[in-house]
Amino acid sequence: MNITPLADKIVIKRIEGSKQTDSGIILKHSGEPDRAEVMAIGPDVDEVSVGDIVLLDWNAAMKSGDYYVAKIDGVVFVYGE
């Protein structure tokens, strides 16, 4: 990927939540929120790193192809390992 976000922006790729249980039941609405992987960060971003998995306020993101662009303020939290 050859994208360089400016200032306090991040580029993320959505990771869809599970749509099927282990026993094979297909769920209409998963209880797990959609997560995202950070693909690129702007120079003013210190809170996350490339490769981090985050929960985002999706209303604050703009879609561009397969990726989303958002301000770092839109990140709710970073998933720990």
Backbone atoms as SQL, in Angstrom:
CREATE TABLE atoms (id INTEGER PRIMARY KEY, chain TEXT, resi INTEGER, resn TEXT, atom TEXT, x REAL, y REAL, z REAL);
INSERT INTO atoms VALUES
  (1, 'A', 1, 'MET', 'N', 0.851, -1.169, 0.000),
  (2, 'A', 1, 'MET', 'CA', 0.000, 0.000, 0.000),
  (3, 'A', 1, 'MET', 'C', 0.895, 1.230, 0.000),
  (4, 'A', 2, 'ASN', 'N', 0.607, 2.165, -0.844),
  (5, 'A', 2, 'ASN', 'CA', 1.417, 3.368, -0.963),
  (6, 'A', 2, 'ASN', 'C', 0.577, 4.592, -0.601),
  (7, 'A', 3, 'ILE', 'N', 0.098, 4.641, 0.636),
  (8, 'A', 3, 'ILE', 'CA', -0.718, 5.754, 1.112),
  (9, 'A', 3, 'ILE', 'C', -0.017, 6.363, 2.320),
  (10, 'A', 4, 'THR', 'N', 0.107, 7.678, 2.333),
  (11, 'A', 4, 'THR', 'CA', 0.692, 8.368, 3.475),
  (12, 'A', 4, 'THR', 'C', -0.326, 9.369, 4.005),
  (13, 'A', 5, 'PRO', 'N', -0.968, 9.061, 5.134),
  (14, 'A', 5, 'PRO', 'CA', -1.935, 9.994, 5.689),
  (15, 'A', 5, 'PRO', 'C', -1.234, 11.231, 6.249),
  (16, 'A', 6, 'LEU', 'N', -1.933, 12.349, 6.244),
  (17, 'A', 6, 'LEU', 'CA', -1.375, 13.600, 6.734),
  (18, 'A', 6, 'LEU', 'C', -1.809, 13.863, 8.171),
  (19, 'A', 7, 'ALA', 'N', -0.999, 14.622, 8.885),
  (20, 'A', 7, 'ALA', 'CA', -1.291, 15.130, 10.233),
  (21, 'A', 7, 'ALA', 'C', -1.747, 14.030, 11.182),
  (22, 'A', 8, 'ASP', 'N', -2.967, 14.145, 11.710),
  (23, 'A', 8, 'ASP', 'CA', -3.468, 13.215, 12.730),
  (24, 'A', 8, 'ASP', 'C', -4.408, 12.164, 12.167),
  (25, 'A', 9, 'LYS', 'N', -4.229, 11.806, 10.898),
  (26, 'A', 9, 'LYS', 'CA', -5.093, 10.821, 10.239),
  (27, 'A', 9, 'LYS', 'C', -4.467, 9.431, 10.308),
  (28, 'A', 10, 'ILE', 'N', -5.343, 8.416, 10.264),
  (29, 'A', 10, 'ILE', 'CA', -4.892, 7.025, 10.168),
  (30, 'A', 10, 'ILE', 'C', -5.653, 6.349, 9.037),
  (31, 'A', 11, 'VAL', 'N', -5.040, 5.359, 8.437),
  (32, 'A', 11, 'VAL', 'CA', -5.680, 4.529, 7.418),
  (33, 'A', 11, 'VAL', 'C', -5.875, 3.155, 8.044),
  (34, 'A', 12, 'ILE', 'N', -7.108, 2.641, 7.964),
  (35, 'A', 12, 'ILE', 'CA', -7.420, 1.361, 8.580),
  (36, 'A', 12, 'ILE', 'C', -8.125, 0.460, 7.590),
  (37, 'A', 13, 'LYS', 'N', -8.073, -0.831, 7.865),
  (38, 'A', 13, 'LYS', 'CA', -8.805, -1.818, 7.079),
  (39, 'A', 13, 'LYS', 'C', -9.730, -2.557, 8.034),
  (40, 'A', 14, 'ARG', 'N', -10.991, -2.602, 7.697),
  (41, 'A', 14, 'ARG', 'CA', -12.005, -3.203, 8.561),
  (42, 'A', 14, 'ARG', 'C', -11.826, -4.712, 8.649),
  (43, 'A', 15, 'ILE', 'N', -11.976, -5.237, 9.867),
  (44, 'A', 15, 'ILE', 'CA', -11.975, -6.672, 10.106),
  (45, 'A', 15, 'ILE', 'C', -13.391, -7.026, 10.516),
  (46, 'A', 16, 'GLU', 'N', -14.087, -7.742, 9.673),
  (47, 'A', 16, 'GLU', 'CA', -15.483, -8.074, 9.950),
  (48, 'A', 16, 'GLU', 'C', -15.597, -8.999, 11.150),
  (49, 'A', 17, 'GLY', 'N', -16.634, -8.785, 11.960),
  (50, 'A', 17, 'GLY', 'CA', -16.913, -9.661, 13.092),
  (51, 'A', 17, 'GLY', 'C', -17.420, -11.007, 12.608),
  (52, 'A', 18, 'SER', 'N', -17.387, -11.982, 13.473),
  (53, 'A', 18, 'SER', 'CA', -17.828, -13.325, 13.132),
  (54, 'A', 18, 'SER', 'C', -19.318, -13.329, 12.819),
  (55, 'A', 19, 'LYS', 'N', -19.699, -13.936, 11.718),
  (56, 'A', 19, 'LYS', 'CA', -21.100, -13.992, 11.304),
  (57, 'A', 19, 'LYS', 'C', -21.694, -15.384, 11.492),
  (58, 'A', 20, 'GLN', 'N', -20.903, -16.297, 12.064),
  (59, 'A', 20, 'GLN', 'CA', -21.364, -17.668, 12.250),
  (60, 'A', 20, 'GLN', 'C', -20.800, -18.214, 13.564),
  (61, 'A', 21, 'THR', 'N', -21.646, -18.940, 14.296),
  (62, 'A', 21, 'THR', 'CA', -21.187, -19.538, 15.552),
  (63, 'A', 21, 'THR', 'C', -20.353, -20.779, 15.262),
  (64, 'A', 22, 'ASP', 'N', -19.678, -21.295, 16.295),
  (65, 'A', 22, 'ASP', 'CA', -18.857, -22.501, 16.127),
  (66, 'A', 22, 'ASP', 'C', -19.696, -23.701, 15.700),
  (67, 'A', 23, 'SER', 'N', -20.981, -23.711, 16.092),
  (68, 'A', 23, 'SER', 'CA', -21.844, -24.840, 15.729),
  (69, 'A', 23, 'SER', 'C', -22.495, -24.663, 14.354),
  (70, 'A', 24, 'GLY', 'N', -22.223, -23.550, 13.668),
  (71, 'A', 24, 'GLY', 'CA', -22.713, -23.372, 12.308),
  (72, 'A', 24, 'GLY', 'C', -23.934, -22.490, 12.165),
  (73, 'A', 25, 'ILE', 'N', -24.428, -21.917, 13.241),
  (74, 'A', 25, 'ILE', 'CA', -25.595, -21.040, 13.150),
  (75, 'A', 25, 'ILE', 'C', -25.146, -19.689, 12.595),
  (76, 'A', 26, 'ILE', 'N', -25.828, -19.231, 11.540),
  (77, 'A', 26, 'ILE', 'CA', -25.492, -17.959, 10.915),
  (78, 'A', 26, 'ILE', 'C', -26.237, -16.848, 11.648),
  (79, 'A', 27, 'LEU', 'N', -25.483, -15.822, 12.041),
  (80, 'A', 27, 'LEU', 'CA', -26.039, -14.706, 12.795),
  (81, 'A', 27, 'LEU', 'C', -26.336, -13.529, 11.864),
  (82, 'A', 28, 'LYS', 'N', -27.491, -12.907, 12.049),
  (83, 'A', 28, 'LYS', 'CA', -27.801, -11.714, 11.268),
  (84, 'A', 28, 'LYS', 'C', -26.968, -10.536, 11.754),
  (85, 'A', 29, 'HIS', 'N', -26.939, -10.343, 13.050),
  (86, 'A', 29, 'HIS', 'CA', -26.191, -9.237, 13.644),
  (87, 'A', 29, 'HIS', 'C', -25.278, -9.812, 14.712),
  (88, 'A', 30, 'SER', 'N', -24.008, -9.713, 14.476),
  (89, 'A', 30, 'SER', 'CA', -23.041, -10.224, 15.439),
  (90, 'A', 30, 'SER', 'C', -22.959, -9.274, 16.629),
  (91, 'A', 31, 'GLY', 'N', -22.813, -9.819, 17.824),
  (92, 'A', 31, 'GLY', 'CA', -22.657, -9.009, 19.012),
  (93, 'A', 31, 'GLY', 'C', -21.270, -8.393, 19.113),
  (94, 'A', 32, 'GLU', 'N', -20.327, -8.915, 18.349),
  (95, 'A', 32, 'GLU', 'CA', -18.965, -8.400, 18.365),
  (96, 'A', 32, 'GLU', 'C', -18.857, -7.203, 17.424),
  (97, 'A', 33, 'PRO', 'N', -18.373, -6.069, 17.923),
  (98, 'A', 33, 'PRO', 'CA', -18.233, -4.908, 17.038),
  (99, 'A', 33, 'PRO', 'C', -17.143, -5.140, 16.001),
  (100, 'A', 34, 'ASP', 'N', -17.287, -4.487, 14.870),
  (101, 'A', 34, 'ASP', 'CA', -16.263, -4.587, 13.827),
  (102, 'A', 34, 'ASP', 'C', -14.995, -3.895, 14.295),
  (103, 'A', 35, 'ARG', 'N', -13.898, -4.589, 14.128),
  (104, 'A', 35, 'ARG', 'CA', -12.595, -4.051, 14.491),
  (105, 'A', 35, 'ARG', 'C', -11.877, -3.635, 13.218),
  (106, 'A', 36, 'ALA', 'N', -10.732, -2.990, 13.388),
  (107, 'A', 36, 'ALA', 'CA', -9.961, -2.552, 12.233),
  (108, 'A', 36, 'ALA', 'C', -8.478, -2.673, 12.524),
  (109, 'A', 37, 'GLU', 'N', -7.713, -2.944, 11.473),
  (110, 'A', 37, 'GLU', 'CA', -6.261, -2.984, 11.588),
  (111, 'A', 37, 'GLU', 'C', -5.696, -1.684, 11.044),
  (112, 'A', 38, 'VAL', 'N', -4.774, -1.086, 11.781),
  (113, 'A', 38, 'VAL', 'CA', -4.136, 0.161, 11.353),
  (114, 'A', 38, 'VAL', 'C', -3.130, -0.170, 10.260),
  (115, 'A', 39, 'MET', 'N', -3.299, 0.444, 9.100),
  (116, 'A', 39, 'MET', 'CA', -2.437, 0.172, 7.951),
  (117, 'A', 39, 'MET', 'C', -1.365, 1.247, 7.750),
  (118, 'A', 40, 'ALA', 'N', -1.681, 2.496, 8.124),
  (119, 'A', 40, 'ALA', 'CA', -0.735, 3.609, 7.986),
  (120, 'A', 40, 'ALA', 'C', -1.146, 4.701, 8.970),
  (121, 'A', 41, 'ILE', 'N', -0.157, 5.478, 9.420),
  (122, 'A', 41, 'ILE', 'CA', -0.442, 6.561, 10.359),
  (123, 'A', 41, 'ILE', 'C', 0.219, 7.850, 9.885),
  (124, 'A', 42, 'GLY', 'N', -0.403, 8.981, 10.255),
  (125, 'A', 42, 'GLY', 'CA', 0.167, 10.280, 9.931),
  (126, 'A', 42, 'GLY', 'C', 1.296, 10.641, 10.894),
  (127, 'A', 43, 'PRO', 'N', 2.053, 11.671, 10.578),
  (128, 'A', 43, 'PRO', 'CA', 3.211, 12.044, 11.395),
  (129, 'A', 43, 'PRO', 'C', 2.863, 12.541, 12.797),
  (130, 'A', 44, 'ASP', 'N', 1.638, 12.992, 13.014),
  (131, 'A', 44, 'ASP', 'CA', 1.241, 13.515, 14.330),
  (132, 'A', 44, 'ASP', 'C', 0.568, 12.469, 15.214),
  (133, 'A', 45, 'VAL', 'N', 0.591, 11.207, 14.806),
  (134, 'A', 45, 'VAL', 'CA', -0.090, 10.145, 15.559),
  (135, 'A', 45, 'VAL', 'C', 0.918, 9.407, 16.421),
  (136, 'A', 46, 'ASP', 'N', 0.677, 9.435, 17.751),
  (137, 'A', 46, 'ASP', 'CA', 1.547, 8.732, 18.690),
  (138, 'A', 46, 'ASP', 'C', 0.817, 7.615, 19.421),
  (139, 'A', 47, 'GLU', 'N', -0.511, 7.604, 19.355),
  (140, 'A', 47, 'GLU', 'CA', -1.323, 6.700, 20.165),
  (141, 'A', 47, 'GLU', 'C', -1.373, 5.271, 19.634),
  (142, 'A', 48, 'VAL', 'N', -1.240, 5.078, 18.321),
  (143, 'A', 48, 'VAL', 'CA', -1.318, 3.749, 17.718),
  (144, 'A', 48, 'VAL', 'C', -0.129, 3.542, 16.787),
  (145, 'A', 49, 'SER', 'N', 0.109, 2.276, 16.453),
  (146, 'A', 49, 'SER', 'CA', 1.168, 1.912, 15.509),
  (147, 'A', 49, 'SER', 'C', 0.572, 1.094, 14.378),
  (148, 'A', 50, 'VAL', 'N', 1.271, 1.018, 13.276),
  (149, 'A', 50, 'VAL', 'CA', 0.840, 0.181, 12.162),
  (150, 'A', 50, 'VAL', 'C', 0.759, -1.256, 12.655),
  (151, 'A', 51, 'GLY', 'N', -0.352, -1.931, 12.341),
  (152, 'A', 51, 'GLY', 'CA', -0.557, -3.308, 12.762),
  (153, 'A', 51, 'GLY', 'C', -1.430, -3.445, 13.993),
  (154, 'A', 52, 'ASP', 'N', -1.658, -2.354, 14.739),
  (155, 'A', 52, 'ASP', 'CA', -2.543, -2.408, 15.905),
  (156, 'A', 52, 'ASP', 'C', -3.973, -2.701, 15.468),
  (157, 'A', 53, 'ILE', 'N', -4.720, -3.389, 16.335),
  (158, 'A', 53, 'ILE', 'CA', -6.141, -3.653, 16.108),
  (159, 'A', 53, 'ILE', 'C', -6.912, -2.680, 16.997),
  (160, 'A', 54, 'VAL', 'N', -7.829, -1.920, 16.391),
  (161, 'A', 54, 'VAL', 'CA', -8.540, -0.874, 17.115),
  (162, 'A', 54, 'VAL', 'C', -10.046, -1.003, 16.927),
  (163, 'A', 55, 'LEU', 'N', -10.774, -0.378, 17.835),
  (164, 'A', 55, 'LEU', 'CA', -12.216, -0.190, 17.682),
  (165, 'A', 55, 'LEU', 'C', -12.404, 1.265, 17.323),
  (166, 'A', 56, 'LEU', 'N', -13.164, 1.530, 16.285),
  (167, 'A', 56, 'LEU', 'CA', -13.297, 2.880, 15.748),
  (168, 'A', 56, 'LEU', 'C', -14.740, 3.335, 15.792),
  (169, 'A', 57, 'ASP', 'N', -14.945, 4.610, 15.980),
  (170, 'A', 57, 'ASP', 'CA', -16.258, 5.215, 15.789),
  (171, 'A', 57, 'ASP', 'C', -16.446, 5.307, 14.273),
  (172, 'A', 58, 'TRP', 'N', -17.204, 4.375, 13.713),
  (173, 'A', 58, 'TRP', 'CA', -17.317, 4.267, 12.254),
  (174, 'A', 58, 'TRP', 'C', -18.003, 5.470, 11.620),
  (175, 'A', 59, 'ASN', 'N', -18.726, 6.268, 12.415),
  (176, 'A', 59, 'ASN', 'CA', -19.333, 7.488, 11.878),
  (177, 'A', 59, 'ASN', 'C', -18.275, 8.544, 11.582),
  (178, 'A', 60, 'ALA', 'N', -17.094, 8.385, 12.166),
  (179, 'A', 60, 'ALA', 'CA', -16.019, 9.357, 11.981),
  (180, 'A', 60, 'ALA', 'C', -15.061, 8.966, 10.861),
  (181, 'A', 61, 'ALA', 'N', -15.339, 7.878, 10.161),
  (182, 'A', 61, 'ALA', 'CA', -14.425, 7.376, 9.125),
  (183, 'A', 61, 'ALA', 'C', -14.981, 7.625, 7.727),
  (184, 'A', 62, 'MET', 'N', -14.074, 7.818, 6.793),
  (185, 'A', 62, 'MET', 'CA', -14.440, 8.001, 5.394),
  (186, 'A', 62, 'MET', 'C', -13.858, 6.836, 4.600),
  (187, 'A', 63, 'LYS', 'N', -14.685, 6.204, 3.777),
  (188, 'A', 63, 'LYS', 'CA', -14.240, 5.044, 3.004),
  (189, 'A', 63, 'LYS', 'C', -13.534, 5.499, 1.732),
  (190, 'A', 64, 'SER', 'N', -12.435, 4.797, 1.440),
  (191, 'A', 64, 'SER', 'CA', -11.693, 5.043, 0.214),
  (192, 'A', 64, 'SER', 'C', -11.226, 3.690, -0.316),
  (193, 'A', 65, 'GLY', 'N', -11.970, 3.131, -1.249),
  (194, 'A', 65, 'GLY', 'CA', -11.652, 1.801, -1.759),
  (195, 'A', 65, 'GLY', 'C', -11.892, 0.751, -0.686),
  (196, 'A', 66, 'ASP', 'N', -10.888, -0.067, -0.402),
  (197, 'A', 66, 'ASP', 'CA', -10.985, -1.103, 0.638),
  (198, 'A', 66, 'ASP', 'C', -10.594, -0.580, 2.012),
  (199, 'A', 67, 'TYR', 'N', -10.204, 0.680, 2.092),
  (200, 'A', 67, 'TYR', 'CA', -9.685, 1.239, 3.338),
  (201, 'A', 67, 'TYR', 'C', -10.575, 2.366, 3.841),
  (202, 'A', 68, 'TYR', 'N', -10.356, 2.722, 5.094),
  (203, 'A', 68, 'TYR', 'CA', -11.043, 3.849, 5.701),
  (204, 'A', 68, 'TYR', 'C', -9.994, 4.819, 6.218),
  (205, 'A', 69, 'VAL', 'N', -10.327, 6.109, 6.188),
  (206, 'A', 69, 'VAL', 'CA', -9.460, 7.150, 6.727),
  (207, 'A', 69, 'VAL', 'C', -10.221, 7.830, 7.852),
  (208, 'A', 70, 'ALA', 'N', -9.540, 8.033, 8.984),
  (209, 'A', 70, 'ALA', 'CA', -10.183, 8.676, 10.120),
  (210, 'A', 70, 'ALA', 'C', -9.146, 9.464, 10.903),
  (211, 'A', 71, 'LYS', 'N', -9.619, 10.427, 11.684),
  (212, 'A', 71, 'LYS', 'CA', -8.744, 11.124, 12.616),
  (213, 'A', 71, 'LYS', 'C', -8.483, 10.192, 13.793),
  (214, 'A', 72, 'ILE', 'N', -7.371, 10.381, 14.447),
  (215, 'A', 72, 'ILE', 'CA', -7.032, 9.552, 15.599),
  (216, 'A', 72, 'ILE', 'C', -8.082, 9.710, 16.701),
  (217, 'A', 73, 'ASP', 'N', -8.775, 10.841, 16.744),
  (218, 'A', 73, 'ASP', 'CA', -9.842, 11.063, 17.740),
  (219, 'A', 73, 'ASP', 'C', -10.971, 10.048, 17.613),
  (220, 'A', 74, 'GLY', 'N', -11.126, 9.437, 16.425),
  (221, 'A', 74, 'GLY', 'CA', -12.187, 8.472, 16.206),
  (222, 'A', 74, 'GLY', 'C', -11.901, 7.091, 16.769),
  (223, 'A', 75, 'VAL', 'N', -10.671, 6.851, 17.208),
  (224, 'A', 75, 'VAL', 'CA', -10.316, 5.552, 17.792),
  (225, 'A', 75, 'VAL', 'C', -10.833, 5.508, 19.222),
  (226, 'A', 76, 'VAL', 'N', -11.639, 4.489, 19.517),
  (227, 'A', 76, 'VAL', 'CA', -12.215, 4.331, 20.859),
  (228, 'A', 76, 'VAL', 'C', -11.193, 3.672, 21.777),
  (229, 'A', 77, 'PHE', 'N', -10.580, 2.572, 21.322),
  (230, 'A', 77, 'PHE', 'CA', -9.509, 1.930, 22.090),
  (231, 'A', 77, 'PHE', 'C', -8.715, 1.002, 21.201),
  (232, 'A', 78, 'VAL', 'N', -7.555, 0.591, 21.722),
  (233, 'A', 78, 'VAL', 'CA', -6.671, -0.354, 21.039),
  (234, 'A', 78, 'VAL', 'C', -6.806, -1.681, 21.761),
  (235, 'A', 79, 'TYR', 'N', -7.038, -2.757, 20.997),
  (236, 'A', 79, 'TYR', 'CA', -7.125, -4.099, 21.595),
  (237, 'A', 79, 'TYR', 'C', -5.748, -4.515, 22.077),
  (238, 'A', 80, 'GLY', 'N', -5.663, -5.060, 23.290),
  (239, 'A', 80, 'GLY', 'CA', -4.398, -5.555, 23.826),
  (240, 'A', 80, 'GLY', 'C', -4.136, -6.968, 23.357),
  (241, 'A', 81, 'GLU', 'N', -2.928, -7.419, 23.578),
  (242, 'A', 81, 'GLU', 'CA', -2.579, -8.788, 23.177),
  (243, 'A', 81, 'GLU', 'C', -2.653, -9.725, 24.340);
